[in-house]
């Protein structure tokens, strides 16, 4: 069997695509509408992935017939607890487009991720409808709530995942279990970056930041700026010694005021999401942070992608 091929929709900054690449998938296309995110994809994988800057509604799934995996992080506003939870009544709901692409391209497997809000009783009927649609197309499908911290990411970040696999291979699929080792703390993860400009308080800060991060929130172009989330999240960051009201341009230096909690940089947040430091983000600070905050952590995508690849290879 040759290399497994994937198509990614709503690819964003490439977190899921990167994790799937690490799991052994080669990308026939990475499709994304946002111009800054597309530039991020080009900077990092422009020579290896076909980057398609377009609306998913304009994509013809027949052009990707017989790929092994259709994956994507469909927009979360229709199901987010922070939003109005309109579900199928929200025109930003791209599950119907994803199902259309599944019907047209007939991949052997599907992986779609969304926010925890989709797992609530409010959307029981919606989830059942999605499973029924996939069943009619010849797939077995499962929903599962997965925490990033179970897969080595120093952040809670529960995500609601849908995996669907065509019948001949579906019986071999098993969800990946949590790692036996705990994730690194925020302090352990960011100690070197906090100390990179000579801040004398870096070691003490790292010792204090001895837990994992709350869920990082990227926000949208209409709502949410470059900060670490709503009030509750900022309080949790404060317990870790982080000022969550804003994102810094640089790590703290020798002149950082004593006793003042530092802010995180985009690079620090990217590392907490599981991106390698070599991954470059395009756009100004707010646009770059939004890409990072909305990303699917690569280590989680790698774990689930490895489980899908194992099923497809049997």
C-alpha angles and dihedrals in degrees: 000000000000127000115305114252126215138187117205123203124193085016096172113180091344103259095136093038091052092051091049090049088054088051091057104268123134116209119236087184142353109206122199136153102203111093096213092050090049090053088051090054092048093050092053106030106007091123094050109032128052102238112208115192102199146102113277088232089067095052119105108215092201087072088068099043116161098013112152098232137023108196137171150146101238114204115280105207094096090060105025117124086220091059136056094275095225093160112184088004090067115089089214090067104113098178090101090054091047091052090048090054091048090053092048100042099032097207118190090239141019130205120184125169132199143156127295090253091076088066094063125107089252088075100040091114093046093052091047090052091053092050091048092051091051091046090056088053091055102263136126108219138190136189118212136174109227127187117214091217089066089065102048100275112134091226137077097230104153111201129188110228133195118202121182124178130184114256100256091059102025096089091063095057121109127172112245114255124230119276115260093229122072119245118258117266122251089254094051091047098049104028095106094046092049090051096043095099097042102266105170092208095059097100094048090047092051091052091052094047090070100145138066121269126262116245110298113231121208100185125202138270090265098039131029131036132208099303136105099260142274127338097279092052092048090053089054090050089050089058087057092051095255128129102224096186098098142346122265126231092218139012115267116280136203091286095055107132114259113253094014114124112237125235123233123247125225089256091054092051090047090055090050087054091054099254117144115246089244092066109106123210121208128216135039121314096274093048093045093048091049090055091050096044094049095046127115105239109254094224091058092047089049092053095048092040091053090053091050092047091051091053093047092049095057 
